[in-house]
Amino acid sequence: MACPLCLGVDSALFYANDKREYWRCPECDLVFVPPQFQLSAEAEKARYQLHENSPDDPHYCQFLARIIPPLLPHLSAGDTGLDFGSGPGPTLSLLLEKEGFPMAIYDPFFAPDTRILQQKYNFITSTEVLEHAFHPAAELDRLFALLHPNGTLAIMTRRHDSTDNFSHWGYKDDPSHVCFFSKNSFRWIANRWQTTRTFIDNDIILLQI
């Protein structure tokens, strides 16, 4: 089973239940769901449309806003940003615009204007996105290519090393979640793309090129 992050071929079955298998890569420590258990594009979009997240939800705003304080020291006045994977109700982009940073949004289902991906940005936010990536290496290649020198990629995704019992970890049970990273995974990513790394809590990582 080839790892979708480092492309290594030594991954082994890590956990299975009556719905899916989860494999783990010994090289980059990614836990991933094999392709035969991944949703179709139609089913994936339908799943996202069930989310009731919006900028009118104070709890959702508070959840996303946690990424802003650690990001701000890496930004300068007038820096432009991209919220990659903005979802059906773009929210973080509005919060960052209130902080004075012009924002673009992109989402393959809900804001699919690829002209946005022809520009470069001082920073990119990607909150609750990478766990959905079928091809995380390709996604990271694309994201880092969109950054100006000294740009920052701010990621929010829960790490599998933050749970003591994977079998009872609810995050793995969302059928649209197919990739689960650890601190070691992000150390591998930082080395592969030559970035610095900063961990915040158990679900935020800043990568600066």
Biotite code that builds the C-alpha atoms (Angstrom):
import biotite.structure as struc

atoms = struc.array([
    struc.Atom([0.000, 0.000, 0.000], chain_id="A", res_id=1, res_name="MET", atom_name="CA", element="C"),
    struc.Atom([1.656, 3.237, -1.150], chain_id="A", res_id=2, res_name="ALA", atom_name="CA", element="C"),
    struc.Atom([1.574, 6.151, 1.270], chain_id="A", res_id=3, res_name="CYS", atom_name="CA", element="C"),
    struc.Atom([-0.157, 9.200, -0.288], chain_id="A", res_id=4, res_name="PRO", atom_name="CA", element="C"),
    struc.Atom([2.193, 11.585, 1.533], chain_id="A", res_id=5, res_name="LEU", atom_name="CA", element="C"),
    struc.Atom([5.752, 10.243, 1.224], chain_id="A", res_id=6, res_name="CYS", atom_name="CA", element="C"),
    struc.Atom([4.905, 7.616, -1.437], chain_id="A", res_id=7, res_name="LEU", atom_name="CA", element="C"),
    struc.Atom([6.674, 4.916, 0.582], chain_id="A", res_id=8, res_name="GLY", atom_name="CA", element="C"),
    struc.Atom([5.507, 1.344, 0.025], chain_id="A", res_id=9, res_name="VAL", atom_name="CA", element="C"),
    struc.Atom([6.020, -0.119, 3.508], chain_id="A", res_id=10, res_name="ASP", atom_name="CA", element="C"),
    struc.Atom([2.722, 0.937, 5.082], chain_id="A", res_id=11, res_name="SER", atom_name="CA", element="C"),
    struc.Atom([0.883, -1.677, 7.106], chain_id="A", res_id=12, res_name="ALA", atom_name="CA", element="C"),
    struc.Atom([-2.648, -2.138, 8.347], chain_id="A", res_id=13, res_name="LEU", atom_name="CA", element="C"),
    struc.Atom([-2.972, -0.138, 11.564], chain_id="A", res_id=14, res_name="PHE", atom_name="CA", element="C"),
    struc.Atom([-6.660, -0.482, 12.450], chain_id="A", res_id=15, res_name="TYR", atom_name="CA", element="C"),
    struc.Atom([-9.858, -1.757, 10.872], chain_id="A", res_id=16, res_name="ALA", atom_name="CA", element="C"),
    struc.Atom([-13.523, -1.761, 11.773], chain_id="A", res_id=17, res_name="ASN", atom_name="CA", element="C"),
    struc.Atom([-16.660, -2.847, 9.956], chain_id="A", res_id=18, res_name="ASP", atom_name="CA", element="C"),
    struc.Atom([-16.580, 0.283, 7.769], chain_id="A", res_id=19, res_name="LYS", atom_name="CA", element="C"),
    struc.Atom([-12.986, 1.065, 6.790], chain_id="A", res_id=20, res_name="ARG", atom_name="CA", element="C"),
    struc.Atom([-9.318, 0.185, 7.020], chain_id="A", res_id=21, res_name="GLU", atom_name="CA", element="C"),
    struc.Atom([-6.617, 2.547, 8.289], chain_id="A", res_id=22, res_name="TYR", atom_name="CA", element="C"),
    struc.Atom([-3.018, 2.052, 7.230], chain_id="A", res_id=23, res_name="TRP", atom_name="CA", element="C"),
    struc.Atom([0.076, 3.617, 8.803], chain_id="A", res_id=24, res_name="ARG", atom_name="CA", element="C"),
    struc.Atom([3.312, 4.623, 7.098], chain_id="A", res_id=25, res_name="CYS", atom_name="CA", element="C"),
    struc.Atom([6.529, 3.940, 9.056], chain_id="A", res_id=26, res_name="PRO", atom_name="CA", element="C"),
    struc.Atom([8.388, 6.670, 7.139], chain_id="A", res_id=27, res_name="GLU", atom_name="CA", element="C"),
    struc.Atom([6.176, 9.750, 7.634], chain_id="A", res_id=28, res_name="CYS", atom_name="CA", element="C"),
    struc.Atom([3.754, 8.387, 10.270], chain_id="A", res_id=29, res_name="ASP", atom_name="CA", element="C"),
    struc.Atom([0.679, 9.221, 8.200], chain_id="A", res_id=30, res_name="LEU", atom_name="CA", element="C"),
    struc.Atom([-2.411, 7.141, 8.948], chain_id="A", res_id=31, res_name="VAL", atom_name="CA", element="C"),
    struc.Atom([-4.559, 6.934, 5.845], chain_id="A", res_id=32, res_name="PHE", atom_name="CA", element="C"),
    struc.Atom([-7.661, 5.287, 4.420], chain_id="A", res_id=33, res_name="VAL", atom_name="CA", element="C"),
    struc.Atom([-7.087, 3.248, 1.216], chain_id="A", res_id=34, res_name="PRO", atom_name="CA", element="C"),
    struc.Atom([-8.771, 4.450, -1.992], chain_id="A", res_id=35, res_name="PRO", atom_name="CA", element="C"),
    struc.Atom([-11.474, 1.777, -2.000], chain_id="A", res_id=36, res_name="GLN", atom_name="CA", element="C"),
    struc.Atom([-12.952, 3.314, 1.160], chain_id="A", res_id=37, res_name="PHE", atom_name="CA", element="C"),
    struc.Atom([-12.912, 6.924, -0.047], chain_id="A", res_id=38, res_name="GLN", atom_name="CA", element="C"),
    struc.Atom([-16.107, 8.774, -0.986], chain_id="A", res_id=39, res_name="LEU", atom_name="CA", element="C"),
    struc.Atom([-17.025, 9.728, -4.514], chain_id="A", res_id=40, res_name="SER", atom_name="CA", element="C"),
    struc.Atom([-16.934, 13.438, -5.341], chain_id="A", res_id=41, res_name="ALA", atom_name="CA", element="C"),
    struc.Atom([-20.741, 13.563, -5.245], chain_id="A", res_id=42, res_name="GLU", atom_name="CA", element="C"),
    struc.Atom([-20.934, 11.888, -1.838], chain_id="A", res_id=43, res_name="ALA", atom_name="CA", element="C"),
    struc.Atom([-18.127, 14.057, -0.511], chain_id="A", res_id=44, res_name="GLU", atom_name="CA", element="C"),
    struc.Atom([-19.866, 17.286, -1.547], chain_id="A", res_id=45, res_name="LYS", atom_name="CA", element="C"),
    struc.Atom([-23.174, 16.066, -0.105], chain_id="A", res_id=46, res_name="ALA", atom_name="CA", element="C"),
    struc.Atom([-21.396, 15.399, 3.178], chain_id="A", res_id=47, res_name="ARG", atom_name="CA", element="C"),
    struc.Atom([-20.021, 18.944, 3.296], chain_id="A", res_id=48, res_name="TYR", atom_name="CA", element="C"),
    struc.Atom([-23.419, 20.416, 2.503], chain_id="A", res_id=49, res_name="GLN", atom_name="CA", element="C"),
    struc.Atom([-24.709, 18.892, 5.738], chain_id="A", res_id=50, res_name="LEU", atom_name="CA", element="C"),
    struc.Atom([-22.357, 21.143, 7.706], chain_id="A", res_id=51, res_name="HIS", atom_name="CA", element="C"),
    struc.Atom([-24.124, 24.111, 9.258], chain_id="A", res_id=52, res_name="GLU", atom_name="CA", element="C"),
    struc.Atom([-20.965, 26.171, 9.715], chain_id="A", res_id=53, res_name="ASN", atom_name="CA", element="C"),
    struc.Atom([-21.313, 29.864, 8.938], chain_id="A", res_id=54, res_name="SER", atom_name="CA", element="C"),
    struc.Atom([-19.963, 33.251, 10.036], chain_id="A", res_id=55, res_name="PRO", atom_name="CA", element="C"),
    struc.Atom([-23.219, 33.705, 11.950], chain_id="A", res_id=56, res_name="ASP", atom_name="CA", element="C"),
    struc.Atom([-22.315, 30.850, 14.307], chain_id="A", res_id=57, res_name="ASP", atom_name="CA", element="C"),
    struc.Atom([-20.290, 32.297, 17.211], chain_id="A", res_id=58, res_name="PRO", atom_name="CA", element="C"),
    struc.Atom([-19.016, 28.866, 18.290], chain_id="A", res_id=59, res_name="HIS", atom_name="CA", element="C"),
    struc.Atom([-17.725, 28.117, 14.787], chain_id="A", res_id=60, res_name="TYR", atom_name="CA", element="C"),
    struc.Atom([-16.073, 31.545, 14.602], chain_id="A", res_id=61, res_name="CYS", atom_name="CA", element="C"),
    struc.Atom([-14.432, 30.968, 17.966], chain_id="A", res_id=62, res_name="GLN", atom_name="CA", element="C"),
    struc.Atom([-13.191, 27.548, 16.834], chain_id="A", res_id=63, res_name="PHE", atom_name="CA", element="C"),
    struc.Atom([-11.568, 28.902, 13.652], chain_id="A", res_id=64, res_name="LEU", atom_name="CA", element="C"),
    struc.Atom([-10.282, 32.093, 15.273], chain_id="A", res_id=65, res_name="ALA", atom_name="CA", element="C"),
    struc.Atom([-7.855, 30.067, 17.390], chain_id="A", res_id=66, res_name="ARG", atom_name="CA", element="C"),
    struc.Atom([-5.512, 29.967, 14.395], chain_id="A", res_id=67, res_name="ILE", atom_name="CA", element="C"),
    struc.Atom([-5.260, 33.758, 14.147], chain_id="A", res_id=68, res_name="ILE", atom_name="CA", element="C"),
    struc.Atom([-3.198, 34.716, 17.259], chain_id="A", res_id=69, res_name="PRO", atom_name="CA", element="C"),
    struc.Atom([-0.251, 32.380, 16.434], chain_id="A", res_id=70, res_name="PRO", atom_name="CA", element="C"),
    struc.Atom([-0.402, 33.450, 12.771], chain_id="A", res_id=71, res_name="LEU", atom_name="CA", element="C"),
    struc.Atom([-0.335, 37.229, 13.354], chain_id="A", res_id=72, res_name="LEU", atom_name="CA", element="C"),
    struc.Atom([3.358, 37.466, 14.420], chain_id="A", res_id=73, res_name="PRO", atom_name="CA", element="C"),
    struc.Atom([4.288, 36.041, 10.995], chain_id="A", res_id=74, res_name="HIS", atom_name="CA", element="C"),
    struc.Atom([2.331, 38.710, 9.087], chain_id="A", res_id=75, res_name="LEU", atom_name="CA", element="C"),
    struc.Atom([2.938, 42.318, 8.107], chain_id="A", res_id=76, res_name="SER", atom_name="CA", element="C"),
    struc.Atom([0.435, 45.066, 7.385], chain_id="A", res_id=77, res_name="ALA", atom_name="CA", element="C"),
    struc.Atom([-1.155, 44.629, 3.974], chain_id="A", res_id=78, res_name="GLY", atom_name="CA", element="C"),
    struc.Atom([-0.195, 40.975, 3.561], chain_id="A", res_id=79, res_name="ASP", atom_name="CA", element="C"),
    struc.Atom([-2.627, 39.067, 1.340], chain_id="A", res_id=80, res_name="THR", atom_name="CA", element="C"),
    struc.Atom([-3.956, 35.646, 2.221], chain_id="A", res_id=81, res_name="GLY", atom_name="CA", element="C"),
    struc.Atom([-5.794, 32.692, 0.755], chain_id="A", res_id=82, res_name="LEU", atom_name="CA", element="C"),
    struc.Atom([-8.273, 30.561, 2.661], chain_id="A", res_id=83, res_name="ASP", atom_name="CA", element="C"),
    struc.Atom([-7.851, 27.216, 0.901], chain_id="A", res_id=84, res_name="PHE", atom_name="CA", element="C"),
    struc.Atom([-10.823, 24.895, 1.380], chain_id="A", res_id=85, res_name="GLY", atom_name="CA", element="C"),
    struc.Atom([-13.140, 27.635, 2.562], chain_id="A", res_id=86, res_name="SER", atom_name="CA", element="C"),
    struc.Atom([-16.208, 25.384, 2.571], chain_id="A", res_id=87, res_name="GLY", atom_name="CA", element="C"),
    struc.Atom([-19.851, 26.230, 1.897], chain_id="A", res_id=88, res_name="PRO", atom_name="CA", element="C"),
    struc.Atom([-19.861, 29.094, 4.431], chain_id="A", res_id=89, res_name="GLY", atom_name="CA", element="C"),
    struc.Atom([-16.559, 31.036, 4.232], chain_id="A", res_id=90, res_name="PRO", atom_name="CA", element="C"),
    struc.Atom([-15.767, 32.323, 7.703], chain_id="A", res_id=91, res_name="THR", atom_name="CA", element="C"),
    struc.Atom([-12.065, 32.485, 8.512], chain_id="A", res_id=92, res_name="LEU", atom_name="CA", element="C"),
    struc.Atom([-11.480, 34.790, 5.543], chain_id="A", res_id=93, res_name="SER", atom_name="CA", element="C"),
    struc.Atom([-13.963, 37.272, 7.015], chain_id="A", res_id=94, res_name="LEU", atom_name="CA", element="C"),
    struc.Atom([-12.291, 37.101, 10.435], chain_id="A", res_id=95, res_name="LEU", atom_name="CA", element="C"),
    struc.Atom([-8.891, 37.794, 8.878], chain_id="A", res_id=96, res_name="LEU", atom_name="CA", element="C"),
    struc.Atom([-10.261, 40.648, 6.779], chain_id="A", res_id=97, res_name="GLU", atom_name="CA", element="C"),
    struc.Atom([-11.448, 42.220, 10.027], chain_id="A", res_id=98, res_name="LYS", atom_name="CA", element="C"),
    struc.Atom([-7.809, 42.035, 11.138], chain_id="A", res_id=99, res_name="GLU", atom_name="CA", element="C"),
    struc.Atom([-6.858, 44.050, 8.052], chain_id="A", res_id=100, res_name="GLY", atom_name="CA", element="C"),
    struc.Atom([-5.658, 41.336, 5.672], chain_id="A", res_id=101, res_name="PHE", atom_name="CA", element="C"),
    struc.Atom([-7.171, 41.103, 2.161], chain_id="A", res_id=102, res_name="PRO", atom_name="CA", element="C"),
    struc.Atom([-8.310, 37.527, 1.559], chain_id="A", res_id=103, res_name="MET", atom_name="CA", element="C"),
    struc.Atom([-9.108, 35.299, -1.396], chain_id="A", res_id=104, res_name="ALA", atom_name="CA", element="C"),
    struc.Atom([-10.993, 32.017, -1.041], chain_id="A", res_id=105, res_name="ILE", atom_name="CA", element="C"),
    struc.Atom([-10.818, 28.742, -2.909], chain_id="A", res_id=106, res_name="TYR", atom_name="CA", element="C"),
    struc.Atom([-12.761, 25.536, -2.494], chain_id="A", res_id=107, res_name="ASP", atom_name="CA", element="C"),
    struc.Atom([-12.991, 22.783, -5.140], chain_id="A", res_id=108, res_name="PRO", atom_name="CA", element="C"),
    struc.Atom([-16.728, 22.373, -4.486], chain_id="A", res_id=109, res_name="PHE", atom_name="CA", element="C"),
    struc.Atom([-18.004, 25.757, -3.316], chain_id="A", res_id=110, res_name="PHE", atom_name="CA", element="C"),
    struc.Atom([-15.565, 28.377, -4.652], chain_id="A", res_id=111, res_name="ALA", atom_name="CA", element="C"),
    struc.Atom([-13.868, 26.627, -7.597], chain_id="A", res_id=112, res_name="PRO", atom_name="CA", element="C"),
    struc.Atom([-12.473, 29.658, -9.451], chain_id="A", res_id=113, res_name="ASP", atom_name="CA", element="C"),
    struc.Atom([-9.005, 28.364, -10.361], chain_id="A", res_id=114, res_name="THR", atom_name="CA", element="C"),
    struc.Atom([-7.838, 31.876, -11.304], chain_id="A", res_id=115, res_name="ARG", atom_name="CA", element="C"),
    struc.Atom([-7.327, 32.304, -7.565], chain_id="A", res_id=116, res_name="ILE", atom_name="CA", element="C"),
    struc.Atom([-4.616, 29.649, -7.820], chain_id="A", res_id=117, res_name="LEU", atom_name="CA", element="C"),
    struc.Atom([-2.682, 31.636, -10.419], chain_id="A", res_id=118, res_name="GLN", atom_name="CA", element="C"),
    struc.Atom([-1.599, 34.228, -7.824], chain_id="A", res_id=119, res_name="GLN", atom_name="CA", element="C"),
    struc.Atom([0.815, 34.134, -4.908], chain_id="A", res_id=120, res_name="LYS", atom_name="CA", element="C"),
    struc.Atom([0.041, 34.966, -1.299], chain_id="A", res_id=121, res_name="TYR", atom_name="CA", element="C"),
    struc.Atom([1.886, 35.974, 1.844], chain_id="A", res_id=122, res_name="ASN", atom_name="CA", element="C"),
    struc.Atom([-0.013, 33.378, 3.839], chain_id="A", res_id=123, res_name="PHE", atom_name="CA", element="C"),
    struc.Atom([-2.470, 30.550, 3.341], chain_id="A", res_id=124, res_name="ILE", atom_name="CA", element="C"),
    struc.Atom([-4.917, 29.117, 5.848], chain_id="A", res_id=125, res_name="THR", atom_name="CA", element="C"),
    struc.Atom([-6.211, 25.589, 5.480], chain_id="A", res_id=126, res_name="SER", atom_name="CA", element="C"),
    struc.Atom([-8.474, 24.686, 8.360], chain_id="A", res_id=127, res_name="THR", atom_name="CA", element="C"),
    struc.Atom([-10.029, 21.223, 8.645], chain_id="A", res_id=128, res_name="GLU", atom_name="CA", element="C"),
    struc.Atom([-8.987, 20.475, 5.046], chain_id="A", res_id=129, res_name="VAL", atom_name="CA", element="C"),
    struc.Atom([-5.926, 18.210, 4.849], chain_id="A", res_id=130, res_name="LEU", atom_name="CA", element="C"),
    struc.Atom([-7.690, 15.312, 6.535], chain_id="A", res_id=131, res_name="GLU", atom_name="CA", element="C"),
    struc.Atom([-9.934, 15.207, 3.436], chain_id="A", res_id=132, res_name="HIS", atom_name="CA", element="C"),
    struc.Atom([-7.057, 15.094, 0.933], chain_id="A", res_id=133, res_name="ALA", atom_name="CA", element="C"),
    struc.Atom([-6.813, 11.957, -1.191], chain_id="A", res_id=134, res_name="PHE", atom_name="CA", element="C"),
    struc.Atom([-3.373, 13.108, -2.383], chain_id="A", res_id=135, res_name="HIS", atom_name="CA", element="C"),
    struc.Atom([-1.836, 15.202, 0.421], chain_id="A", res_id=136, res_name="PRO", atom_name="CA", element="C"),
    struc.Atom([1.626, 15.405, -1.197], chain_id="A", res_id=137, res_name="ALA", atom_name="CA", element="C"),
    struc.Atom([0.146, 16.984, -4.325], chain_id="A", res_id=138, res_name="ALA", atom_name="CA", element="C"),
    struc.Atom([-1.969, 19.377, -2.236], chain_id="A", res_id=139, res_name="GLU", atom_name="CA", element="C"),
    struc.Atom([1.051, 20.491, -0.213], chain_id="A", res_id=140, res_name="LEU", atom_name="CA", element="C"),
    struc.Atom([3.077, 20.955, -3.394], chain_id="A", res_id=141, res_name="ASP", atom_name="CA", element="C"),
    struc.Atom([0.343, 23.230, -4.712], chain_id="A", res_id=142, res_name="ARG", atom_name="CA", element="C"),
    struc.Atom([0.005, 25.199, -1.473], chain_id="A", res_id=143, res_name="LEU", atom_name="CA", element="C"),
    struc.Atom([3.708, 25.862, -0.999], chain_id="A", res_id=144, res_name="PHE", atom_name="CA", element="C"),
    struc.Atom([3.979, 26.928, -4.653], chain_id="A", res_id=145, res_name="ALA", atom_name="CA", element="C"),
    struc.Atom([1.330, 29.598, -3.985], chain_id="A", res_id=146, res_name="LEU", atom_name="CA", element="C"),
    struc.Atom([3.361, 31.273, -1.236], chain_id="A", res_id=147, res_name="LEU", atom_name="CA", element="C"),
    struc.Atom([5.704, 34.207, -1.570], chain_id="A", res_id=148, res_name="HIS", atom_name="CA", element="C"),
    struc.Atom([9.179, 33.767, -0.028], chain_id="A", res_id=149, res_name="PRO", atom_name="CA", element="C"),
    struc.Atom([8.909, 33.750, 3.772], chain_id="A", res_id=150, res_name="ASN", atom_name="CA", element="C"),
    struc.Atom([5.222, 32.917, 3.409], chain_id="A", res_id=151, res_name="GLY", atom_name="CA", element="C"),
    struc.Atom([3.327, 30.930, 6.017], chain_id="A", res_id=152, res_name="THR", atom_name="CA", element="C"),
    struc.Atom([0.991, 27.976, 5.631], chain_id="A", res_id=153, res_name="LEU", atom_name="CA", element="C"),
    struc.Atom([-1.333, 27.719, 8.633], chain_id="A", res_id=154, res_name="ALA", atom_name="CA", element="C"),
    struc.Atom([-2.984, 24.302, 8.955], chain_id="A", res_id=155, res_name="ILE", atom_name="CA", element="C"),
    struc.Atom([-5.670, 23.080, 11.313], chain_id="A", res_id=156, res_name="MET", atom_name="CA", element="C"),
    struc.Atom([-6.229, 19.333, 11.502], chain_id="A", res_id=157, res_name="THR", atom_name="CA", element="C"),
    struc.Atom([-6.405, 17.036, 14.501], chain_id="A", res_id=158, res_name="ARG", atom_name="CA", element="C"),
    struc.Atom([-3.384, 14.819, 14.952], chain_id="A", res_id=159, res_name="ARG", atom_name="CA", element="C"),
    struc.Atom([-3.665, 11.102, 15.532], chain_id="A", res_id=160, res_name="HIS", atom_name="CA", element="C"),
    struc.Atom([-0.939, 11.258, 18.185], chain_id="A", res_id=161, res_name="ASP", atom_name="CA", element="C"),
    struc.Atom([-3.260, 13.415, 20.289], chain_id="A", res_id=162, res_name="SER", atom_name="CA", element="C"),
    struc.Atom([-5.432, 10.401, 21.125], chain_id="A", res_id=163, res_name="THR", atom_name="CA", element="C"),
    struc.Atom([-4.480, 7.494, 23.376], chain_id="A", res_id=164, res_name="ASP", atom_name="CA", element="C"),
    struc.Atom([-7.073, 5.192, 21.833], chain_id="A", res_id=165, res_name="ASN", atom_name="CA", element="C"),
    struc.Atom([-7.412, 5.363, 18.065], chain_id="A", res_id=166, res_name="PHE", atom_name="CA", element="C"),
    struc.Atom([-10.292, 2.898, 18.045], chain_id="A", res_id=167, res_name="SER", atom_name="CA", element="C"),
    struc.Atom([-12.415, 5.327, 20.079], chain_id="A", res_id=168, res_name="HIS", atom_name="CA", element="C"),
    struc.Atom([-11.211, 8.502, 18.343], chain_id="A", res_id=169, res_name="TRP", atom_name="CA", element="C"),
    struc.Atom([-14.291, 10.087, 16.797], chain_id="A", res_id=170, res_name="GLY", atom_name="CA", element="C"),
    struc.Atom([-12.315, 12.154, 14.299], chain_id="A", res_id=171, res_name="TYR", atom_name="CA", element="C"),
    struc.Atom([-11.416, 9.047, 12.301], chain_id="A", res_id=172, res_name="LYS", atom_name="CA", element="C"),
    struc.Atom([-15.079, 8.083, 11.859], chain_id="A", res_id=173, res_name="ASP", atom_name="CA", element="C"),
    struc.Atom([-16.104, 10.921, 9.551], chain_id="A", res_id=174, res_name="ASP", atom_name="CA", element="C"),
    struc.Atom([-16.299, 9.152, 6.165], chain_id="A", res_id=175, res_name="PRO", atom_name="CA", element="C"),
    struc.Atom([-14.763, 12.182, 4.438], chain_id="A", res_id=176, res_name="SER", atom_name="CA", element="C"),
    struc.Atom([-11.670, 12.094, 6.690], chain_id="A", res_id=177, res_name="HIS", atom_name="CA", element="C"),
    struc.Atom([-9.020, 9.981, 4.980], chain_id="A", res_id=178, res_name="VAL", atom_name="CA", element="C"),
    struc.Atom([-5.611, 11.293, 6.173], chain_id="A", res_id=179, res_name="CYS", atom_name="CA", element="C"),
    struc.Atom([-4.460, 11.661, 9.757], chain_id="A", res_id=180, res_name="PHE", atom_name="CA", element="C"),
    struc.Atom([-1.165, 13.348, 10.589], chain_id="A", res_id=181, res_name="PHE", atom_name="CA", element="C"),
    struc.Atom([1.022, 13.333, 13.685], chain_id="A", res_id=182, res_name="SER", atom_name="CA", element="C"),
    struc.Atom([3.805, 15.608, 14.912], chain_id="A", res_id=183, res_name="LYS", atom_name="CA", element="C"),
    struc.Atom([6.230, 13.260, 13.187], chain_id="A", res_id=184, res_name="ASN", atom_name="CA", element="C"),
    struc.Atom([4.232, 13.618, 9.959], chain_id="A", res_id=185, res_name="SER", atom_name="CA", element="C"),
    struc.Atom([4.608, 17.384, 10.098], chain_id="A", res_id=186, res_name="PHE", atom_name="CA", element="C"),
    struc.Atom([8.295, 17.071, 10.938], chain_id="A", res_id=187, res_name="ARG", atom_name="CA", element="C"),
    struc.Atom([8.640, 14.977, 7.784], chain_id="A", res_id=188, res_name="TRP", atom_name="CA", element="C"),
    struc.Atom([6.667, 17.601, 5.817], chain_id="A", res_id=189, res_name="ILE", atom_name="CA", element="C"),
    struc.Atom([8.823, 20.437, 7.176], chain_id="A", res_id=190, res_name="ALA", atom_name="CA", element="C"),
    struc.Atom([11.966, 18.579, 6.129], chain_id="A", res_id=191, res_name="ASN", atom_name="CA", element="C"),
    struc.Atom([10.584, 17.652, 2.696], chain_id="A", res_id=192, res_name="ARG", atom_name="CA", element="C"),
    struc.Atom([9.494, 21.205, 1.811], chain_id="A", res_id=193, res_name="TRP", atom_name="CA", element="C"),
    struc.Atom([12.282, 22.916, 3.774], chain_id="A", res_id=194, res_name="GLN", atom_name="CA", element="C"),
    struc.Atom([10.105, 24.903, 6.164], chain_id="A", res_id=195, res_name="THR", atom_name="CA", element="C"),
    struc.Atom([10.211, 25.864, 9.795], chain_id="A", res_id=196, res_name="THR", atom_name="CA", element="C"),
    struc.Atom([7.422, 24.420, 11.932], chain_id="A", res_id=197, res_name="ARG", atom_name="CA", element="C"),
    struc.Atom([5.488, 25.585, 14.962], chain_id="A", res_id=198, res_name="THR", atom_name="CA", element="C"),
    struc.Atom([2.961, 23.401, 16.799], chain_id="A", res_id=199, res_name="PHE", atom_name="CA", element="C"),
    struc.Atom([0.024, 24.973, 18.658], chain_id="A", res_id=200, res_name="ILE", atom_name="CA", element="C"),
    struc.Atom([-2.340, 22.822, 20.717], chain_id="A", res_id=201, res_name="ASP", atom_name="CA", element="C"),
    struc.Atom([-3.095, 19.405, 19.205], chain_id="A", res_id=202, res_name="ASN", atom_name="CA", element="C"),
    struc.Atom([-4.472, 20.596, 15.883], chain_id="A", res_id=203, res_name="ASP", atom_name="CA", element="C"),
    struc.Atom([-2.620, 23.695, 14.601], chain_id="A", res_id=204, res_name="ILE", atom_name="CA", element="C"),
    struc.Atom([0.684, 23.761, 12.755], chain_id="A", res_id=205, res_name="ILE", atom_name="CA", element="C"),
    struc.Atom([2.427, 26.729, 11.109], chain_id="A", res_id=206, res_name="LEU", atom_name="CA", element="C"),
    struc.Atom([4.873, 26.000, 8.289], chain_id="A", res_id=207, res_name="LEU", atom_name="CA", element="C"),
    struc.Atom([6.997, 28.896, 7.037], chain_id="A", res_id=208, res_name="GLN", atom_name="CA", element="C"),
    struc.Atom([9.065, 28.692, 3.854], chain_id="A", res_id=209, res_name="ILE", atom_name="CA", element="C"),
])
